[in-house]
Amino acid sequence: MASLYVGDLHHDVTEGMLYEKFSPAGAIHSIRVCRDRITWRSLGYAYVNFQQPADAECALDTMNFDVIKGRPVRIMWTQHDPSLRESGVGNIFIKNLEKSIDSEALYNTFSVFGKILSCKVACDENGSKGYGFVHFETQEAAERAIERLDGMLFNDQKVSISRFKTRKEREAKQGAQFTKVYIKGFGEDMDDEKLKEVCSKYGNTISIRVMTNHSGKSRGFGFARFEKHEDAQKALEELNGQELNGKQIYVGRALKKVKRQTQLKPKFVSNNRHQHVPPSGSFMAVTPRAQNRAAHHPAAGQRAQPRPGARAQKRSPWLATADAAAAAAAPVRRFPQDKYAAGDHNPQQHMSDRPSVPKPQVQDQEPLAASVFAAVPPQEDNPAGTPTNKHKIVI
């Protein structure tokens, strides 16, 4: 069996549509459109499993970038091991692409350098985002593509091609170099001009912004972006902890929300490990300390002293007299002794004396068997996609 990954699918594409599209290439073993577990909405990709690898290769060569439900689909071999993709071997990054260049045009241009595992132009609702990725089977093919095409004109626009860098590599580079700082704690008497005057002492600034509320007053924090990393580092070191408008301010590196949460989460977990908080609704037994056990458990022969401040549990004399009079006046309810037989109070003792009733027998009756339900084959939709024209890049 051979498996193909089909991406960039329209959310309305079903297994029936994919079967109608790929079945001419050969015998199909199974098709699965990946969906959200809660909403059951398509995630935009599927897996088509062929019985023979030759049929899957035929579908990859002839149907890649064909249009289904108004979208060109992207087909590639299924990679169950993510280490190849995450390692970055054979993967290149192309930026500054002209808006008309799509994934098919990129594939046709770079396929001359070697076998391509995956090719994609990043897009959003407005079209191409101006960059893409090409993943070759070998690193040698990727190096040849970089050497030959880096700096060339694609549709009269110069492109930049380089080796793809993993997220860890990009984060490590960004961690060493930063130009944006976060400033908080200066109060409401601050605006962009005043903050720029303070930050300009440490170098040229590109942008200064004090965050305000709906009424236009400062919310007590803002951001400053410098031209050079050295200036931002100097402002962070010298401004942090200083007084501004009579208040001590904090200055740190400006981080995105996701990265800030990633850095703060280990500290939060570490702090909670040292704090034992019982779960909600649980009961904790409190044991007195050893040095105070004598006060709670007096020795034999000694009379326990009441705790200081505890109220004495005493009743008034007139309450005791009233209780005694009420008890004497209450009538005593008696039951006749001959109303119930002795065996009625404990019927289990006389069960053995009762005659047993034989169970009815039914002749020629077979035990019931469990029903077997046949699986109902799913219904399939049959809209046909129309192939798109091959795109080319003018170099």
N, C-alpha and C positions, 0 to 999 in steps of 0.2 A: 504494500500500500504506500502511496505517495501523497503528501499533504501540501496544499497551496494556501498561502495567506492572501486574502482578498480585502484590501483596505479602501478607504475613502468612499464608503458606501453611503447611499441615501438612507435615511432612517426608516423609510417605508419599504425597503428591499426585504423580501422574505426568502425562505429556503426554496420555495417553489420557483421564484424568479431566477435564482442562481442555478437551480437544476435545469431549467429551460435554456439557460445561457451556456452552461458548461457540458451538458450531456452530449452534444455533437462531437466533442473531443475524445470521448471514450466512456467506458463503464465507470460509474460513480459509486463509491462505497457508502459515503455519508456526507451530509452538509450540515453545518451548524453556524447560525448567526448568533454572535455573542450579544447578550442583552443584560440590562440592569436587573438585579435580583428583585428590586422593589417595584419599580414602575414597568418592568418588562419592555422598556424602550430599547431599540437597537443602539449598540455602542459604535456602530459605523464600520465594523469589520467582521469577517467570517472566515471559516476554514472549509475548504472543499477537498475531500479525500477521494482520490482515484484508486482504483484497484491495481492499475499498472503504472509504473513510473513513466513509461513512454507517453502515455496519454496525458499525464500531468505536465510533462515538458512541452507537448504540443499545445496545450491550452496556454501555457506561459508565453510561448513564442508568438501565438496568433491572436490572443485575446487581451494582452496587456494594454491598458489604457482605453479599452472599449467603453462606450457610454451605456450606463444602466440608470434609468430614472433621471436622466439629465446630468449625470456626473461620470467623468472618466474614472474607472476603477484602477487601482494599483495592485498588481499581482506579483508575488515573489514566493520563494520556497519558505516553508515554515521553519523557523529557527527556535527549537525548544530550549536550547542552551543560551541564556542571555550573556554569557561571558564573552562570546565573540563580538557582540554588538557593543558591550560596555568597554571592551579593551581598546577600541578605536583603531584596530589594525585594519588597514585598507580603506578607511573611511576618510573622506575629504569634505571640506566645507567651502561652499561657493557663495560669495556675497556681492552686493551691488548688481543684482540681476535686473534686467529690463522687465517691466510689468507684464509684457505679452508672453514671456517665456514660461512654459508650464513644465510639468514633470515629464511628459512625453518628449518634448524638445530636448530637455536635459539628458534624457536617457539615450536618445539617438546621437547626441553629440559625444558623449563619453564612452559609449559602448565600443568604440574602435580601439580603446586602450586595454580592454580585458573584460572578463565576465563580470557583470554587475549583479550583486545580490539584492540591493535596494536602491531606489532613486526617488527623491521627493523634493518638490518645491513647497516651502511653507506658505500657507494661505490662510486667510480669514474671510469674513463675510464680504470684504471689499476687494478680494482678489489676492494676487501674489504679494507677499511681504518683502520680496526683494532678495531672498537668500534661499539656499537649498543644500541638500546633502546627497552624495553619491558614495555608496559602499561597494567597493570592489572585493572580489574573492581573494586577491593577493595584495600584499603591500607594494610589490613591484609595479603593478598596474596603477595603483594610486600615485606613486612617485612619478611615473611617466606622464600621467595626466597633469600633475602640478607643474612639472618642468615644461611641458609643451603649451599649456593653456593659461598659466598664471599671467595676468596683465594684458591678456588679449581683449579685443573688442567683440562683445556679443550683442548683435543688433545695435551697433554704433555706441555701445556703452562698455567702458572698461570694467572688467570684473577682477576680483581678488580671490585666489584659490589657495587654500592652505590645509594642513593636516587637521583633522577634527580633534578637538581637545575635550576630554571628559569633564564632567561637572566638577570633580575633585580638583582637576588641574586648573579650571577656570576660577574656582573659589580660592585656591591657594594663591593665584596671581592677584586676584582682587583683594585678598586679605593683606597682602604686602603693600599695595598701593591704593590709597583712597584720597579723595579730594573733598568729600562732603562731611560736615560735622553737624551734630545735633546739640542744641543749646536750650536749657530749660531752667526755670526758677527765677526769671527776672521780673515777674509781676506784670501788671496791666499797663504801666507807664513805659511802653516800648513800642516802636514802630520800625518799619524797614530801614528808614534813614538812620535812626539812632544805632540800630544793630550793625549796619554797614560801617558806620563810623568807628565802632569798636573793633570789628573784624579786620578792617583795612589796615590796621597797624601791623598785622602779621603777614600781609601779602595781598596781591590782587585777587579780587573776588569776581566770580562770574554771576552769581545770583545770591540774593538775600531775601528771606521770606519769614515774616513773623505770622504765626497762625492766629486768626481772629475768630470771634464768635459772630452771631447774626447781627449784633449791634455794632460791630466794628472794633471792639475792644480786644486787646491782646489776651490770649489764653495762657500766656506764661511760658511759651516755648516756640522755637523756630529753627530754621536750617540756614547754613551758609556753605556755599560751594566755592572752593578756591581753584585757581588755575593750576597750581602745582601741589603735589603730595607733600612736599617739605613744608609749605606754608600751612596746610591743614594740620599737619602733625605738630607744628610749633604752636598754633592756636589752641589745639587740644591740651598740650602740656602746660601752657602758661595761663590759659583762661580758666581751666577747671579748678573749682574751689574758690575762685576770686569773688569779690563782692561787686555787684552791679545794681545801681539804684538802691543801695542799702540792703541787698539780699544776696545770699551766697548762691552762685549758679553752678550748674553741672554741665560739662562739655564732654561729649563722647563721639565716637564714630557713628555716622548715620547708617543704619542697616534696614534692609527690607523686612517686612513683617515675618515672612517665613523663616528667614535666617535668624532673626532675633529670637523667635520662638525656639528654634533649634538650639541656640546657645543657652537660653534660660531654662529649658526643660531639664537638663542634667542637674543644675543647681537646685531646682524645685524638688526633684525626686530625692536628691541627697539630703535636703533639709527635712523632708517628711520621714525619712528613715529613722531619724533620731527622735521623732515625736510619736509616742504610742497613743493613738486615738482610737478608742473602742468603736466598733461599728454601731450604726444607729439602731436603737432598740435592744441592744445587748445589755446583760446584767453583769456587773462586776462585784464579786464578793469582797468586802473590806475586812481584813484581818488586823486586829490591834497589834501595835508594835510590842516587841518582847519586853522593853523596859516599862511598859504600862500595863502588863498583864496582871500585876498584883492589884491594881486599882479596879480592874474589871472582874477578876476572879479572886475573891478573898480566900484566905486559908480556912481550913476546917475549924470550927469553934469561934470564928470571928464574925462579927456582924457587919454586913456591907453598909457603908455610909452612902447616903444619897448624893448625887452629883450636885455641885453648886449651881443654884439657879433653877433646878428642876422643881416642878410643882408637885406637892404632896398629893397622892391619890387617896383622898378621904371623902367620905359621904357624910352629910349632915344627919344628926340623930332623928330629925322628924321625917327624913326620907326613908330611913330604915324602918321606922314604925309604920309608915304608909304602905311599904312593900309587904310587911308581915300581915297587915289587916286585909290587903287585897288578895293575898294568897289564901287566907282563911275563908274569905267570903266566896271565892270561886267554887262553883259546884264541881263535883268529881263525876266524870263521865264514865259510866260502866257499860260493858257489853255482856249480854247473856252468854253463859258458858255452853249452852246446848244448841246454839244457833248453827255452829259449824262443826263438822266432824273432824276427828283428829287427822285423818288422811288428807283433808282439803288444804290444810296449811302447808303440807309438803307433798305435792302430788308425785314427786320423783320416787318416793319410797314405795308407791303402789303401782308403778308402771309395769312391773314384772308380773302382777296378778292379772292384768288385762289380756284377753285373747288376741293373738296376732291376726291381722287381716291379710289374706294372700293377695299378691299383686296380680292384676289381670294380664293374661298372655294373649298375644295376637298372632295367629297362625300366618305363615308365609309373608312376613314383613321384613324388608331389608332396611338396614340403616341408611340415613340420608347421606348423600355425597355432596362435596363442595362444588359449586358452579365454577366453570372455567370461562373467562371472558376473553374474547379475541381482541387484539389491539386493532384500533381503527386507524387506517393510514391517513396521515394529514392531507388536507386539500392544498393544492398548489395553484399559485397565480401564474398566469402565462403572458405577461407583457414582454415584448421583445425589445431589446436595446438596439440602437443603431450605432454602427462603428463610426469613429471620428476620423478625420483626415490626419495624416501624419504631419507633425510640425517640424520645422527645421530652424536652426539658429544660423544667422549669417555672420561668419567670422571673417 
